[in-house]
């Protein structure tokens, strides 16, 4: 069975983030902070927020996919890693040709997490990816 356009976009983004040298682990669709205890850090949690659909004409559906990228680690250089993530997300804003556009939204939240005497610093970045597929067919961008 083929993958949905949405899944192809998410997998493309995951692969791009895995190429960022400062990132050790990228987890897709997992956002349990307790995972930090079992994965190599710095670690990225990549997950969608919500979807909004807009029907375009009578042949295609246009989707807005809000994404959250959280990065957690010990003694991380926040500004540089943030810049590398921004670059990875926007260099090919079509994510392999599956998306129409990608843009970064708003500010960045900086957070702290303490577990068993270990302190983690993290930040959250928000992006919006717009893509389309054939009406009622999330697996295809081309009409038959």
Secondary structure, DSSP 8 states (H G I E B T S, - for coil): ----HHHHHHHHHHHHHHT-TT--EEEES---GGGGGTS-SSEEEEEEEEEEEEEETTTEEEEEEEEEEEEEESS--HHHHHHHHHHHHHTTTTTTTTEEEEEEEEEEEEEEEEETTEEEEEEEEEEEEEEEEETTBTT-SS--
